[in-house]
């Protein structure tokens, strides 16, 4: 039953003389109010997404800004180090990390630094500050030969200062120095050569994988990790390693001369701490960079000639190419002075 409030109300128009009934108020459609919470939720989520998007954009902009600041600051420091190159100073060249192409201790970068250090009229001597486990015999040999050439051309002394490690290819380079300074706990030596890799022939048989390798040349697939080792090819590789080892030994004998106290173990690939290295003649004295610059070179001011790659290149190496190269190297193996 309808109440009186719901009944149509009469409307009288005096001019027309007509009395009309008003229609009852139209009630809302059923279920329309149920969409309001969904619309509100959608609006909230949309605004939240937009807010997060703005935050991420701001975050990445700040990251890029920080990288730019670091790059500019690095350039400033490098120029600051080189601002007075003509004053008497000790020239520093860093040998850090693996000695290989496309690393901070590559022959390309080290030769550039060495040439600049030798040619500078203000440099009284060159110090190689070394902290490296070694690396490519080719790269190390190039650096060694260039140091010998530059010493003869410019008549300047070269001193090697060892921090934590000067092993294998790094010692190959250090042998070109007139004197080698170490810490009592430094690791020195490892005069040897190795070629490492893996063999998967038994594993392939167990999992039912067949190796299909086509070559033109009987030895083209030499040392393939999926093929059984050939005694003839293994002997050939061993002869090559022995020859490179003899080259290494000749370099150490030339560089150290009569200071080297040869024993059957010296060239066996063993390594020693700094104190033992001095006793064996692999090193000369104890001392760090500041000591050598102050007491030996007599030029306390140190200027770093080591070239530095920029931030973008370093990030690309670390997160891109370097990872791929490392994986390939792990699969292939490689020839290393260790």
Secondary structure, 3 states (H helix, E strand, C coil): CCCHHHCCCEEEECCCCEEEECCCCCCCCCCCCHHHHHHHHHHHHHHHHHHHHHHHHHHHHHHHHHHHHHHHHHHHHHHHHCCCCCCCEEEEEEEECCECCCCCCCHHHHHHHHHHHHHCCCEEEEEEEEEECCECHHHHHHHHHHHHHHHHHHCCEEEEEEEEEEECHHHHHHCCCCEEEECCCCEEECCCCEEECCCCHHHHHHHCCCCCCCCCCCCCCCCCCCCCCCHHHHHHHHHHHHHHHHHHHHHHHHHHHHHCCCCCCCCCCCEEEHHHHHHHCCCCEECCHHHHHHHHHCCCCEEECCCCCCHHHHHHHHHHHHHHHHHHHHHHCEEEEC
